[in-house]
Amino acid sequence: HQILGRRQPGEPGTTGAGVDVLLIAAPRKLIETYVKLAELAGLNLIAVETELLSMVRSLALAQITSLLVDFGATSTDLAIARNQQLVFSRSLPTAGEAFTRAVAQNLGIDEARAEEYKRAYGLSSTQLEGKVRGAISPVFNIVAEEMKKAIHFFRTELTGEPVKMAILSGGTTGLPE
């Protein structure tokens, strides 16, 4: 957990005094895997941190509300950070592997070839007659819409503040265009 802030009675937008707390959970099996890996490497593990928290800690800027997006293979993780603190997060089950499957299905090729095409042509409309882009776009649009929803929720329900910057990370961000 991490304390994000304390509210006093009478503050605008509050119903009374309180504490805003960020709770983080991770599957025990995943944590045990990391602990075992550290032990096998002869390391003395002091703490375990989620990827989103480490991204916020290392990439978010002070005084700027940012959207951090980690495009992984199996999931896309969204975080909104304010003053270098994680204040909102969401994980989507749509990411790089879904892009690859879409290319494979749309072009009628195996997933190994689809992965090559995805990495080579990405969202380019000029390469391979835009066929890879056409396959990826509907899946990518799902992620883009979820990003918009997260920003909208943050702004309208939580703070009223606009997100001023986006930081993209993960292997899928390396796709052309």
Secondary structure by P-SEA (a helix, b strand, c coil): ccccccccccccccccbbbbbbbbbccaaaaaaaaaaaaaacccccccccaaaaaaacccccccbbbbbbbcccbbbbbbbccccccccccccccaaaaaaaaaaaacccaaaaaaaaaacccccccccaaaaaaaaaaaaaaaaaaaaaaaaaacccccccccccccccccccccc
